Amino acid sequence: MNRALSWTALLIGGLAAVTGIVFIVLYSLEAFIYRIGEPDQSLLFWYLPILFLGIIALIFGTRSARWGLKHLRSSPD
């Protein structure tokens, strides 16, 4: 059971970290790069939940993946 929980944490953590990176890149592209030169810059504010969700997912995913990897390495086979 302990190894299954570690593998699950590693898998979910990896997916959450990748999702977080995608959200951060999506915010950077949509709010900054695609809007250069436009007079309406309000999307910098309105897309902030995407950025915050990405940061939270990246932190959660990294911690979860590190926890799962640590427990996989320390558990006996």
All heavy atoms as a GROMACS GRO file, in nm:
protein
  612
    1MET      N    1   0.082  -0.120   0.000
    1MET     CA    2   0.000   0.000   0.000
    1MET      C    3   0.087   0.126   0.000
    1MET      O    4   0.053   0.224  -0.066
    1MET     CB    5  -0.092  -0.004   0.123
    1MET     CG    6  -0.177   0.118   0.139
    1MET     SD    7  -0.297   0.130   0.009
    1MET     CE    8  -0.382   0.276   0.053
    2ASN      N    9   0.198   0.121   0.073
    2ASN     CA   10   0.284   0.238   0.082
    2ASN      C   11   0.344   0.274  -0.053
    2ASN      O   12   0.354   0.390  -0.088
    2ASN     CB   13   0.393   0.214   0.186
    2ASN     CG   14   0.466   0.340   0.223
    2ASN    OD1   15   0.417   0.450   0.199
    2ASN    ND2   16   0.582   0.324   0.282
    3ARG      N   17   0.384   0.173  -0.131
    3ARG     CA   18   0.441   0.199  -0.263
    3ARG      C   19   0.335   0.252  -0.358
    3ARG      O   20   0.363   0.338  -0.441
    3ARG     CB   21   0.505   0.073  -0.320
    3ARG     CG   22   0.635   0.037  -0.251
    3ARG     CD   23   0.703  -0.082  -0.314
    3ARG     NE   24   0.746  -0.060  -0.451
    3ARG     CZ   25   0.860  -0.003  -0.486
    3ARG    NH1   26   0.942   0.041  -0.393
    3ARG    NH2   27   0.893   0.010  -0.613
    4ALA      N   28   0.212   0.202  -0.347
    4ALA     CA   29   0.104   0.250  -0.433
    4ALA      C   30   0.074   0.397  -0.404
    4ALA      O   31   0.052   0.477  -0.496
    4ALA     CB   32  -0.021   0.166  -0.414
    5LEU      N   33   0.076   0.433  -0.276
    5LEU     CA   34   0.052   0.572  -0.240
    5LEU      C   35   0.165   0.662  -0.290
    5LEU      O   36   0.142   0.772  -0.339
    5LEU     CB   37   0.038   0.585  -0.088
    5LEU     CG   38   0.007   0.723  -0.033
    5LEU    CD1   39  -0.128   0.772  -0.085
    5LEU    CD2   40   0.009   0.722   0.118
    6SER      N   41   0.288   0.613  -0.282
    6SER     CA   42   0.402   0.690  -0.331
    6SER      C   43   0.396   0.709  -0.482
    6SER      O   44   0.423   0.818  -0.533
    6SER     CB   45   0.532   0.621  -0.292
    6SER     OG   46   0.544   0.611  -0.152
    7TRP      N   47   0.362   0.603  -0.554
    7TRP     CA   48   0.350   0.615  -0.700
    7TRP      C   49   0.236   0.709  -0.739
    7TRP      O   50   0.246   0.786  -0.834
    7TRP     CB   51   0.327   0.478  -0.765
    7TRP     CG   52   0.454   0.402  -0.785
    7TRP    CD1   53   0.496   0.293  -0.715
    7TRP    CD2   54   0.556   0.431  -0.881
    7TRP    NE1   55   0.618   0.253  -0.762
    7TRP    CE2   56   0.658   0.336  -0.864
    7TRP    CE3   57   0.572   0.528  -0.978
    7TRP    CZ2   58   0.772   0.334  -0.942
    7TRP    CZ3   59   0.686   0.527  -1.056
    7TRP    CH2   60   0.785   0.430  -1.038
    8THR      N   61   0.125   0.702  -0.664
    8THR     CA   62   0.012   0.791  -0.691
    8THR      C   63   0.050   0.937  -0.667
    8THR      O   64   0.017   1.024  -0.747
    8THR     CB   65  -0.108   0.752  -0.604
    8THR    OG1   66  -0.140   0.614  -0.627
    8THR    CG2   67  -0.228   0.838  -0.634
    9ALA      N   68   0.121   0.961  -0.557
    9ALA     CA   69   0.165   1.098  -0.528
    9ALA      C   70   0.261   1.147  -0.635
    9ALA      O   71   0.255   1.263  -0.676
    9ALA     CB   72   0.230   1.104  -0.390
   10LEU      N   73   0.349   1.060  -0.680
   10LEU     CA   74   0.444   1.098  -0.785
   10LEU      C   75   0.371   1.129  -0.916
   10LEU      O   76   0.401   1.230  -0.982
   10LEU     CB   77   0.545   0.986  -0.806
   10LEU     CG   78   0.660   1.012  -0.901
   10LEU    CD1   79   0.747   1.126  -0.850
   10LEU    CD2   80   0.744   0.887  -0.917
   11LEU      N   81   0.275   1.047  -0.953
   11LEU     CA   82   0.201   1.069  -1.077
   11LEU      C   83   0.115   1.195  -1.071
   11LEU      O   84   0.121   1.279  -1.162
   11LEU     CB   85   0.112   0.947  -1.107
   11LEU     CG   86   0.025   0.957  -1.232
   11LEU    CD1   87   0.112   0.953  -1.356
   11LEU    CD2   88  -0.076   0.846  -1.234
   12ILE      N   89   0.038   1.209  -0.964
   12ILE     CA   90  -0.048   1.327  -0.951
   12ILE      C   91   0.036   1.454  -0.938
   12ILE      O   92   0.003   1.558  -0.994
   12ILE     CB   93  -0.145   1.310  -0.833
   12ILE    CG1   94  -0.248   1.202  -0.868
   12ILE    CG2   95  -0.215   1.440  -0.798
   12ILE    CD1   96  -0.341   1.165  -0.756
   13GLY      N   97   0.146   1.445  -0.864
   13GLY     CA   98   0.234   1.560  -0.850
   13GLY      C   99   0.296   1.602  -0.982
   13GLY      O  100   0.305   1.720  -1.012
   14GLY      N  101   0.338   1.505  -1.061
   14GLY     CA  102   0.395   1.537  -1.192
   14GLY      C  103   0.293   1.602  -1.283
   14GLY      O  104   0.323   1.701  -1.352
   15LEU      N  105   0.172   1.547  -1.284
   15LEU     CA  106   0.067   1.606  -1.367
   15LEU      C  107   0.028   1.747  -1.320
   15LEU      O  108   0.007   1.836  -1.402
   15LEU     CB  109  -0.057   1.515  -1.367
   15LEU     CG  110  -0.043   1.384  -1.443
   15LEU    CD1  111  -0.167   1.298  -1.423
   15LEU    CD2  112  -0.020   1.409  -1.590
   16ALA      N  113   0.022   1.766  -1.189
   16ALA     CA  114  -0.012   1.899  -1.137
   16ALA      C  115   0.098   2.000  -1.169
   16ALA      O  116   0.069   2.115  -1.203
   16ALA     CB  117  -0.036   1.891  -0.986
   17ALA      N  118   0.224   1.957  -1.159
   17ALA     CA  119   0.334   2.049  -1.189
   17ALA      C  120   0.333   2.088  -1.336
   17ALA      O  121   0.352   2.206  -1.370
   17ALA     CB  122   0.467   1.984  -1.152
   18VAL      N  123   0.309   1.993  -1.424
   18VAL     CA  124   0.303   2.023  -1.567
   18VAL      C  125   0.184   2.115  -1.596
   18VAL      O  126   0.197   2.210  -1.674
   18VAL     CB  127   0.296   1.893  -1.650
   18VAL    CG1  128   0.261   1.921  -1.794
   18VAL    CG2  129   0.428   1.818  -1.642
   19THR      N  130   0.071   2.088  -1.533
   19THR     CA  131  -0.046   2.174  -1.551
   19THR      C  132  -0.018   2.316  -1.502
   19THR      O  133  -0.057   2.414  -1.566
   19THR     CB  134  -0.168   2.115  -1.477
   19THR    OG1  135  -0.191   1.983  -1.525
   19THR    CG2  136  -0.291   2.200  -1.498
   20GLY      N  137   0.050   2.327  -1.390
   20GLY     CA  138   0.086   2.458  -1.338
   20GLY      C  139   0.176   2.535  -1.433
   20GLY      O  140   0.157   2.654  -1.456
   21ILE      N  141   0.274   2.466  -1.490
   21ILE     CA  142   0.363   2.531  -1.586
   21ILE      C  143   0.285   2.576  -1.709
   21ILE      O  144   0.306   2.686  -1.761
   21ILE     CB  145   0.478   2.436  -1.625
   21ILE    CG1  146   0.572   2.417  -1.506
   21ILE    CG2  147   0.555   2.488  -1.745
   21ILE    CD1  148   0.675   2.309  -1.525
   22VAL      N  149   0.192   2.493  -1.755
   22VAL     CA  150   0.110   2.530  -1.871
   22VAL      C  151   0.027   2.653  -1.841
   22VAL      O  152   0.016   2.744  -1.925
   22VAL     CB  153   0.021   2.411  -1.915
   22VAL    CG1  154  -0.086   2.454  -2.013
   22VAL    CG2  155   0.106   2.300  -1.975
   23PHE      N  156  -0.034   2.661  -1.723
   23PHE     CA  157  -0.114   2.777  -1.687
   23PHE      C  158  -0.029   2.903  -1.678
   23PHE      O  159  -0.072   3.012  -1.719
   23PHE     CB  160  -0.187   2.755  -1.555
   23PHE     CG  161  -0.312   2.672  -1.567
   23PHE    CD1  162  -0.380   2.631  -1.454
   23PHE    CD2  163  -0.363   2.634  -1.689
   23PHE    CE1  164  -0.495   2.556  -1.463
   23PHE    CE2  165  -0.477   2.559  -1.701
   23PHE     CZ  166  -0.543   2.520  -1.587
   24ILE      N  167   0.090   2.893  -1.623
   24ILE     CA  168   0.178   3.010  -1.613
   24ILE      C  169   0.220   3.056  -1.752
   24ILE      O  170   0.220   3.176  -1.781
   24ILE     CB  171   0.300   2.976  -1.524
   24ILE    CG1  172   0.254   2.958  -1.378
   24ILE    CG2  173   0.405   3.086  -1.533
   24ILE    CD1  174   0.360   2.901  -1.288
   25VAL      N  175   0.254   2.963  -1.839
   25VAL     CA  176   0.292   3.000  -1.976
   25VAL      C  177   0.171   3.058  -2.050
   25VAL      O  178   0.185   3.156  -2.124
   25VAL     CB  179   0.351   2.878  -2.051
   25VAL    CG1  180   0.364   2.904  -2.199
   25VAL    CG2  181   0.485   2.841  -1.991
   26LEU      N  182   0.054   3.000  -2.029
   26LEU     CA  183  -0.067   3.051  -2.092
   26LEU      C  184  -0.094   3.195  -2.048
   26LEU      O  185  -0.128   3.280  -2.131
   26LEU     CB  186  -0.186   2.963  -2.056
   26LEU     CG  187  -0.314   2.994  -2.128
   26LEU    CD1  188  -0.336   2.889  -2.236
   26LEU    CD2  189  -0.430   2.993  -2.032
   27TYR      N  190  -0.080   3.223  -1.918
   27TYR     CA  191  -0.098   3.361  -1.871
   27TYR      C  192   0.004   3.453  -1.935
   27TYR      O  193  -0.029   3.563  -1.978
   27TYR     CB  194  -0.087   3.367  -1.719
   27TYR     CG  195  -0.091   3.508  -1.666
   27TYR    CD1  196  -0.212   3.575  -1.653
   27TYR    CD2  197   0.025   3.575  -1.630
   27TYR    CE1  198  -0.217   3.706  -1.605
   27TYR    CE2  199   0.022   3.705  -1.584
   27TYR     CZ  200  -0.099   3.769  -1.571
   27TYR     OH  201  -0.103   3.898  -1.525
   28SER      N  202   0.128   3.411  -1.942
   28SER     CA  203   0.233   3.495  -2.000
   28SER      C  204   0.204   3.525  -2.146
   28SER      O  205   0.221   3.639  -2.191
   28SER     CB  206   0.368   3.427  -1.987
   28SER     OG  207   0.399   3.403  -1.852
   29LEU      N  208   0.161   3.426  -2.220
   29LEU     CA  209   0.132   3.447  -2.361
   29LEU      C  210   0.009   3.534  -2.382
   29LEU      O  211   0.012   3.632  -2.457
   29LEU     CB  212   0.112   3.313  -2.432
   29LEU     CG  213   0.236   3.228  -2.454
   29LEU    CD1  214   0.196   3.093  -2.513
   29LEU    CD2  215   0.333   3.299  -2.544
   30GLU      N  216  -0.100   3.499  -2.316
   30GLU     CA  217  -0.227   3.568  -2.339
   30GLU      C  218  -0.228   3.709  -2.281
   30GLU      O  219  -0.284   3.800  -2.342
   30GLU     CB  220  -0.343   3.488  -2.279
   30GLU     CG  221  -0.378   3.365  -2.358
   30GLU     CD  222  -0.438   3.398  -2.492
   30GLU    OE1  223  -0.511   3.498  -2.504
   30GLU    OE2  224  -0.412   3.323  -2.587
   31ALA      N  225  -0.172   3.728  -2.165
   31ALA     CA  226  -0.183   3.858  -2.100
   31ALA      C  227  -0.073   3.954  -2.142
   31ALA      O  228  -0.094   4.074  -2.144
   31ALA     CB  229  -0.181   3.842  -1.949
   32PHE      N  230   0.043   3.904  -2.176
   32PHE     CA  231   0.155   3.993  -2.208
   32PHE      C  232   0.188   3.994  -2.357
   32PHE      O  233   0.180   4.096  -2.424
   32PHE     CB  234   0.281   3.953  -2.130
   32PHE     CG  235   0.273   3.988  -1.985
   32PHE    CD1  236   0.272   3.888  -1.890
   32PHE    CD2  237   0.268   4.119  -1.945
   32PHE    CE1  238   0.266   3.920  -1.757
   32PHE    CE2  239   0.261   4.152  -1.811
   32PHE     CZ  240   0.260   4.052  -1.717
   33ILE      N  241   0.227   3.881  -2.410
   33ILE     CA  242   0.286   3.877  -2.544
   33ILE      C  243   0.184   3.908  -2.653
   33ILE      O  244   0.210   3.988  -2.742
   33ILE     CB  245   0.355   3.742  -2.566
   33ILE    CG1  246   0.471   3.729  -2.467
   33ILE    CG2  247   0.403   3.727  -2.709
   33ILE    CD1  248   0.542   3.598  -2.468
   34TYR      N  249   0.066   3.846  -2.645
   34TYR     CA  250  -0.034   3.869  -2.750
   34TYR      C  251  -0.100   4.006  -2.741
   34TYR      O  252  -0.164   4.052  -2.834
   34TYR     CB  253  -0.141   3.761  -2.746
   34TYR     CG  254  -0.092   3.623  -2.780
   34TYR    CD1  255  -0.159   3.511  -2.733
   34TYR    CD2  256   0.020   3.602  -2.859
   34TYR    CE1  257  -0.116   3.383  -2.764
   34TYR    CE2  258   0.065   3.475  -2.889
   34TYR     CZ  259  -0.004   3.366  -2.842
   34TYR     OH  260   0.040   3.240  -2.872
   35ARG      N  261  -0.084   4.074  -2.626
   35ARG     CA  262  -0.151   4.204  -2.604
   35ARG      C  263  -0.057   4.323  -2.617
   35ARG      O  264  -0.094   4.434  -2.582
   35ARG     CB  265  -0.213   4.207  -2.464
   35ARG     CG  266  -0.305   4.092  -2.435
   35ARG     CD  267  -0.437   4.107  -2.504
   35ARG     NE  268  -0.521   3.992  -2.471
   35ARG     CZ  269  -0.587   3.923  -2.561
   35ARG    NH1  270  -0.580   3.955  -2.687
   35ARG    NH2  271  -0.660   3.820  -2.526
   36ILE      N  272   0.063   4.302  -2.662
   36ILE     CA  273   0.158   4.412  -2.674
   36ILE      C  274   0.105   4.515  -2.774
   36ILE      O  275   0.066   4.482  -2.885
   36ILE     CB  276   0.297   4.360  -2.719
   36ILE    CG1  277   0.359   4.277  -2.608
   36ILE    CG2  278   0.390   4.475  -2.757
   36ILE    CD1  279   0.493   4.215  -2.645
   37GLY      N  280   0.102   4.639  -2.731
   37GLY     CA  281   0.059   4.748  -2.819
   37GLY      C  282  -0.089   4.776  -2.817
   37GLY      O  283  -0.134   4.874  -2.876
   38GLU      N  284  -0.170   4.694  -2.752
   38GLU     CA  285  -0.313   4.720  -2.745
   38GLU      C  286  -0.342   4.820  -2.634
   38GLU      O  287  -0.278   4.818  -2.529
   38GLU     CB  288  -0.390   4.590  -2.719
   38GLU     CG  289  -0.390   4.497  -2.837
   38GLU     CD  290  -0.483   4.379  -2.816
   38GLU    OE1  291  -0.567   4.384  -2.725
   38GLU    OE2  292  -0.471   4.283  -2.892
   39PRO      N  293  -0.439   4.908  -2.656
   39PRO     CA  294  -0.468   5.009  -2.553
   39PRO      C  295  -0.534   4.951  -2.428
   39PRO      O  296  -0.516   5.003  -2.319
   39PRO     CB  297  -0.561   5.106  -2.624
   39PRO     CG  298  -0.617   5.031  -2.738
   39PRO     CD  299  -0.516   4.927  -2.776
   40ASP      N  300  -0.609   4.841  -2.442
   40ASP     CA  301  -0.679   4.783  -2.328
   40ASP      C  302  -0.589   4.677  -2.263
   40ASP      O  303  -0.569   4.569  -2.318
   40ASP     CB  304  -0.810   4.720  -2.374
   40ASP     CG  305  -0.890   4.662  -2.258
   40ASP    OD1  306  -0.863   4.701  -2.143
   40ASP    OD2  307  -0.977   4.578  -2.283
   41GLN      N  308  -0.536   4.706  -2.148
   41GLN     CA  309  -0.448   4.613  -2.076
   41GLN      C  310  -0.519   4.549  -1.956
   41GLN      O  311  -0.454   4.499  -1.866
   41GLN     CB  312  -0.323   4.687  -2.028
   41GLN     CG  313  -0.237   4.740  -2.140
   41GLN     CD  314  -0.172   4.630  -2.221
   41GLN    OE1  315  -0.135   4.526  -2.169
   41GLN    NE2  316  -0.162   4.652  -2.351
   42SER      N  317  -0.651   4.547  -1.957
   42SER     CA  318  -0.726   4.495  -1.842
   42SER      C  319  -0.712   4.345  -1.826
   42SER      O  320  -0.738   4.291  -1.718
   42SER     CB  321  -0.874   4.531  -1.853
   42SER     OG  322  -0.932   4.466  -1.965
   43LEU      N  323  -0.671   4.276  -1.932
   43LEU     CA  324  -0.657   4.131  -1.920
   43LEU      C  325  -0.541   4.091  -1.830
   43LEU      O  326  -0.539   3.979  -1.780
   43LEU     CB  327  -0.638   4.068  -2.059
   43LEU     CG  328  -0.763   4.069  -2.146
   43LEU    CD1  329  -0.735   4.007  -2.281
   43LEU    CD2  330  -0.877   3.997  -2.079
   44LEU      N  331  -0.449   4.184  -1.807
   44LEU     CA  332  -0.344   4.156  -1.707
   44LEU      C  333  -0.408   4.128  -1.571
   44LEU      O  334  -0.362   4.044  -1.496
   44LEU     CB  335  -0.248   4.275  -1.695
   44LEU     CG  336  -0.155   4.299  -1.811
   44LEU    CD1  337  -0.078   4.429  -1.789
   44LEU    CD2  338  -0.059   4.185  -1.827
   45PHE      N  339  -0.514   4.200  -1.541
   45PHE     CA  340  -0.586   4.180  -1.415
   45PHE      C  341  -0.682   4.062  -1.422
   45PHE      O  342  -0.685   3.980  -1.330
   45PHE     CB  343  -0.662   4.307  -1.377
   45PHE     CG  344  -0.750   4.291  -1.259
   45PHE    CD1  345  -0.696   4.285  -1.132
   45PHE    CD2  346  -0.888   4.279  -1.273
   45PHE    CE1  347  -0.777   4.269  -1.021
   45PHE    CE2  348  -0.969   4.263  -1.164
   45PHE     CZ  349  -0.914   4.258  -1.037
   46TRP      N  350  -0.759   4.052  -1.527
   46TRP     CA  351  -0.864   3.951  -1.535
   46TRP      C  352  -0.810   3.810  -1.554
   46TRP      O  353  -0.879   3.713  -1.522
   46TRP     CB  354  -0.964   3.984  -1.645
   46TRP     CG  355  -1.043   4.105  -1.612
   46TRP    CD1  356  -1.037   4.227  -1.671
   46TRP    CD2  357  -1.140   4.117  -1.507
   46TRP    NE1  358  -1.123   4.314  -1.611
   46TRP    CE2  359  -1.188   4.249  -1.509
   46TRP    CE3  360  -1.190   4.030  -1.411
   46TRP    CZ2  361  -1.283   4.295  -1.419
   46TRP    CZ3  362  -1.285   4.077  -1.322
   46TRP    CH2  363  -1.331   4.207  -1.327
   47TYR      N  364  -0.688   3.795  -1.603
   47TYR     CA  365  -0.627   3.662  -1.618
   47TYR      C  366  -0.543   3.622  -1.497
   47TYR      O  367  -0.481   3.517  -1.497
   47TYR     CB  368  -0.540   3.657  -1.743
   47TYR     CG  369  -0.617   3.644  -1.872
   47TYR    CD1  370  -0.551   3.650  -1.993
   47TYR    CD2  371  -0.754   3.626  -1.875
   47TYR    CE1  372  -0.620   3.639  -2.113
   47TYR    CE2  373  -0.823   3.616  -1.994
   47TYR     CZ  374  -0.756   3.622  -2.112
   47TYR     OH  375  -0.823   3.612  -2.231
   48LEU      N  376  -0.540   3.705  -1.392
   48LEU     CA  377  -0.463   3.670  -1.273
   48LEU      C  378  -0.505   3.538  -1.207
   48LEU      O  379  -0.418   3.468  -1.156
   48LEU     CB  380  -0.469   3.783  -1.170
   48LEU     CG  381  -0.369   3.896  -1.191
   48LEU    CD1  382  -0.390   4.003  -1.086
   48LEU    CD2  383  -0.228   3.844  -1.188
   49PRO      N  384  -0.634   3.501  -1.205
   49PRO     CA  385  -0.668   3.371  -1.147
   49PRO      C  386  -0.598   3.255  -1.219
   49PRO      O  387  -0.563   3.155  -1.155
   49PRO     CB  388  -0.820   3.362  -1.163
   49PRO     CG  389  -0.864   3.503  -1.162
   49PRO     CD  390  -0.757   3.579  -1.233
   50ILE      N  391  -0.576   3.267  -1.348
   50ILE     CA  392  -0.504   3.162  -1.421
   50ILE      C  393  -0.361   3.154  -1.371
   50ILE      O  394  -0.308   3.044  -1.349
   50ILE     CB  395  -0.509   3.189  -1.572
   50ILE    CG1  396  -0.652   3.178  -1.625
   50ILE    CG2  397  -0.417   3.093  -1.648
   50ILE    CD1  398  -0.668   3.221  -1.768
   51LEU      N  399  -0.299   3.269  -1.351
   51LEU     CA  400  -0.162   3.271  -1.300
   51LEU      C  401  -0.155   3.212  -1.160
   51LEU      O  402  -0.067   3.130  -1.130
   51LEU     CB  403  -0.108   3.413  -1.300
   51LEU     CG  404   0.032   3.432  -1.241
   51LEU    CD1  405   0.135   3.361  -1.327
   51LEU    CD2  406   0.064   3.579  -1.227
   52PHE      N  407  -0.246   3.254  -1.071
   52PHE     CA  408  -0.244   3.204  -0.934
   52PHE      C  409  -0.272   3.054  -0.928
   52PHE      O  410  -0.211   2.981  -0.850
   52PHE     CB  411  -0.343   3.281  -0.847
   52PHE     CG  412  -0.305   3.423  -0.825
   52PHE    CD1  413  -0.401   3.520  -0.807
   52PHE    CD2  414  -0.173   3.463  -0.823
   52PHE    CE1  415  -0.367   3.653  -0.786
   52PHE    CE2  416  -0.136   3.594  -0.803
   52PHE     CZ  417  -0.234   3.690  -0.784
   53LEU      N  418  -0.364   3.008  -1.010
   53LEU     CA  419  -0.392   2.864  -1.016
   53LEU      C  420  -0.269   2.789  -1.064
   53LEU      O  421  -0.238   2.681  -1.012
   53LEU     CB  422  -0.511   2.839  -1.110
   53LEU     CG  423  -0.574   2.702  -1.106
   53LEU    CD1  424  -0.638   2.680  -0.970
   53LEU    CD2  425  -0.677   2.690  -1.216
   54GLY      N  426  -0.198   2.844  -1.160
   54GLY     CA  427  -0.077   2.781  -1.209
   54GLY      C  428   0.032   2.775  -1.104
   54GLY      O  429   0.101   2.673  -1.089
   55ILE      N  430   0.049   2.883  -1.028
   55ILE     CA  431   0.150   2.884  -0.923
   55ILE      C  432   0.116   2.784  -0.813
   55ILE      O  433   0.203   2.708  -0.767
   55ILE     CB  434   0.165   3.027  -0.866
   55ILE    CG1  435   0.227   3.118  -0.971
   55ILE    CG2  436   0.250   3.026  -0.739
   55ILE    CD1  437   0.226   3.265  -0.932
   56ILE      N  438  -0.010   2.780  -0.773
   56ILE     CA  439  -0.052   2.685  -0.669
   56ILE      C  440  -0.036   2.542  -0.717
   56ILE      O  441   0.013   2.455  -0.643
   56ILE     CB  442  -0.197   2.714  -0.627
   56ILE    CG1  443  -0.203   2.847  -0.551
   56ILE    CG2  444  -0.254   2.602  -0.542
   56ILE    CD1  445  -0.342   2.898  -0.527
   57ALA      N  446  -0.074   2.513  -0.841
   57ALA     CA  447  -0.060   2.378  -0.895
   57ALA      C  448   0.087   2.339  -0.906
   57ALA      O  449   0.123   2.224  -0.878
   57ALA     CB  450  -0.128   2.368  -1.031
   58LEU      N  451   0.171   2.431  -0.945
   58LEU     CA  452   0.314   2.403  -0.955
   58LEU      C  453   0.374   2.372  -0.818
   58LEU      O  454   0.450   2.276  -0.803
   58LEU     CB  455   0.387   2.520  -1.020
   58LEU     CG  456   0.537   2.505  -1.042
   58LEU    CD1  457   0.566   2.388  -1.135
   58LEU    CD2  458   0.595   2.633  -1.098
   59ILE      N  459   0.340   2.450  -0.718
   59ILE     CA  460   0.392   2.426  -0.583
   59ILE      C  461   0.339   2.293  -0.529
   59ILE      O  462   0.417   2.212  -0.477
   59ILE     CB  463   0.354   2.542  -0.490
   59ILE    CG1  464   0.431   2.668  -0.530
   59ILE    CG2  465   0.381   2.507  -0.344
   59ILE    CD1  466   0.383   2.793  -0.460
   60PHE      N  467   0.208   2.269  -0.542
   60PHE     CA  468   0.150   2.143  -0.494
   60PHE      C  469   0.210   2.024  -0.567
   60PHE      O  470   0.244   1.923  -0.505
   60PHE     CB  471  -0.002   2.145  -0.512
   60PHE     CG  472  -0.065   2.011  -0.490
   60PHE    CD1  473  -0.083   1.961  -0.363
   60PHE    CD2  474  -0.106   1.934  -0.598
   60PHE    CE1  475  -0.140   1.837  -0.342
   60PHE    CE2  476  -0.163   1.810  -0.579
   60PHE     CZ  477  -0.180   1.761  -0.451
   61GLY      N  478   0.223   2.034  -0.697
   61GLY     CA  479   0.275   1.924  -0.775
   61GLY      C  480   0.419   1.893  -0.744
   61GLY      O  481   0.459   1.776  -0.734
   62THR      N  482   0.500   1.997  -0.727
   62THR     CA  483   0.640   1.975  -0.694
   62THR      C  484   0.655   1.910  -0.557
   62THR      O  485   0.732   1.815  -0.540
   62THR     CB  486   0.716   2.109  -0.697
   62THR    OG1  487   0.698   2.169  -0.825
   62THR    CG2  488   0.863   2.090  -0.672
   63ARG      N  489   0.581   1.960  -0.459
   63ARG     CA  490   0.589   1.901  -0.325
   63ARG      C  491   0.539   1.756  -0.324
   63ARG      O  492   0.597   1.671  -0.260
   63ARG     CB  493   0.507   1.985  -0.227
   63ARG     CG  494   0.560   2.123  -0.203
   63ARG     CD  495   0.684   2.124  -0.119
   63ARG     NE  496   0.653   2.072   0.012
   63ARG     CZ  497   0.745   2.024   0.095
   63ARG    NH1  498   0.870   2.025   0.062
   63ARG    NH2  499   0.710   1.978   0.212
   64SER      N  500   0.430   1.730  -0.394
   64SER     CA  501   0.375   1.596  -0.398
   64SER      C  502   0.469   1.498  -0.470
   64SER      O  503   0.489   1.385  -0.424
   64SER     CB  504   0.238   1.598  -0.467
   64SER     OG  505   0.184   1.470  -0.474
   65ALA      N  506   0.526   1.541  -0.579
   65ALA     CA  507   0.619   1.455  -0.652
   65ALA      C  508   0.746   1.429  -0.570
   65ALA      O  509   0.797   1.316  -0.569
   65ALA     CB  510   0.654   1.518  -0.786
   66ARG      N  511   0.796   1.531  -0.502
   66ARG     CA  512   0.914   1.511  -0.418
   66ARG      C  513   0.884   1.417  -0.303
   66ARG      O  514   0.966   1.334  -0.266
   66ARG     CB  515   0.964   1.645  -0.364
   66ARG     CG  516   1.033   1.727  -0.471
   66ARG     CD  517   1.093   1.853  -0.416
   66ARG     NE  518   1.195   1.820  -0.318
   66ARG     CZ  519   1.228   1.899  -0.217
   66ARG    NH1  520   1.169   2.014  -0.201
   66ARG    NH2  521   1.322   1.863  -0.132
   67TRP      N  522   0.764   1.429  -0.243
   67TRP     CA  523   0.726   1.340  -0.134
   67TRP      C  524   0.717   1.195  -0.183
   67TRP      O  525   0.768   1.104  -0.118
   67TRP     CB  526   0.591   1.384  -0.076
   67TRP     CG  527   0.546   1.301   0.039
   67TRP    CD1  528   0.579   1.318   0.169
   67TRP    CD2  529   0.459   1.187   0.033
   67TRP    NE1  530   0.519   1.222   0.244
   67TRP    CE2  531   0.445   1.140   0.165
   67TRP    CE3  532   0.394   1.120  -0.070
   67TRP    CZ2  533   0.367   1.029   0.195
   67TRP    CZ3  534   0.317   1.010  -0.040
   67TRP    CH2  535   0.304   0.965   0.091
   68GLY      N  536   0.651   1.176  -0.297
   68GLY     CA  537   0.640   1.041  -0.352
   68GLY      C  538   0.774   0.982  -0.389
   68GLY      O  539   0.802   0.865  -0.363
   69LEU      N  540   0.861   1.060  -0.447
   69LEU     CA  541   0.994   1.012  -0.484
   69LEU      C  542   1.078   0.979  -0.361
   69LEU      O  543   1.148   0.878  -0.359
   69LEU     CB  544   1.064   1.118  -0.570
   69LEU     CG  545   1.189   1.075  -0.644
   69LEU    CD1  546   1.159   0.960  -0.738
   69LEU    CD2  547   1.246   1.191  -0.719
   70LYS      N  548   1.067   1.062  -0.259
   70LYS     CA  549   1.142   1.036  -0.136
   70LYS      C  550   1.097   0.905  -0.071
   70LYS      O  551   1.179   0.824  -0.027
   70LYS     CB  552   1.122   1.152  -0.038
   70LYS     CG  553   1.201   1.137   0.092
   70LYS     CD  554   1.180   1.257   0.181
   70LYS     CE  555   1.065   1.225   0.273
   70LYS     NZ  556   1.047   1.321   0.382
   71HIS      N  557   0.967   0.881  -0.069
   71HIS     CA  558   0.916   0.759  -0.007
   71HIS      C  559   0.942   0.636  -0.094
   71HIS      O  560   0.955   0.526  -0.040
   71HIS     CB  561   0.768   0.774   0.026
   71HIS     CG  562   0.744   0.857   0.148
   71HIS    ND1  563   0.758   0.810   0.275
   71HIS    CD2  564   0.714   0.988   0.163
   71HIS    CE1  565   0.735   0.904   0.362
   71HIS    NE2  566   0.707   1.015   0.295
   72LEU      N  567   0.948   0.652  -0.224
   72LEU     CA  568   0.983   0.539  -0.310
   72LEU      C  569   1.128   0.498  -0.289
   72LEU      O  570   1.162   0.379  -0.290
   72LEU     CB  571   0.959   0.573  -0.456
   72LEU     CG  572   0.819   0.556  -0.507
   72LEU    CD1  573   0.808   0.604  -0.651
   72LEU    CD2  574   0.776   0.411  -0.497
   73ARG      N  575   1.215   0.596  -0.272
   73ARG     CA  576   1.357   0.565  -0.253
   73ARG      C  577   1.386   0.508  -0.117
   73ARG      O  578   1.477   0.428  -0.101
   73ARG     CB  579   1.441   0.691  -0.273
   73ARG     CG  580   1.448   0.733  -0.415
   73ARG     CD  581   1.537   0.852  -0.432
   73ARG     NE  582   1.549   0.888  -0.573
   73ARG     CZ  583   1.603   1.000  -0.616
   73ARG    NH1  584   1.654   1.086  -0.530
   73ARG    NH2  585   1.610   1.024  -0.744
   74SER      N  586   1.308   0.547  -0.014
   74SER     CA  587   1.336   0.500   0.121
   74SER      C  588   1.263   0.370   0.157
   74SER      O  589   1.299   0.306   0.254
   74SER     CB  590   1.299   0.609   0.222
   74SER     OG  591   1.159   0.629   0.223
   75SER      N  592   1.163   0.331   0.080
   75SER     CA  593   1.089   0.210   0.113
   75SER      C  594   1.164   0.085   0.065
   75SER      O  595   1.223   0.085  -0.043
   75SER     CB  596   0.949   0.213   0.051
   75SER     OG  597   0.956   0.203  -0.088
   76PRO      N  598   1.162  -0.019   0.145
   76PRO     CA  599   1.230  -0.143   0.103
   76PRO      C  600   1.151  -0.213  -0.007
   76PRO      O  601   1.029  -0.205  -0.013
   76PRO     CB  602   1.232  -0.227   0.231
   76PRO     CG  603   1.121  -0.174   0.314
   76PRO     CD  604   1.104  -0.030   0.278
   77ASP      N  605   1.220  -0.282  -0.093
   77ASP     CA  606   1.153  -0.352  -0.205
   77ASP      C  607   1.093  -0.483  -0.163
   77ASP      O  608   1.122  -0.554  -0.085
   77ASP     CB  609   1.251  -0.378  -0.318
   77ASP     CG  610   1.284  -0.248  -0.392
   77ASP    OD1  611   1.196  -0.161  -0.396
   77ASP    OD2  612   1.395  -0.236  -0.443
   0.00000   0.00000   0.00000
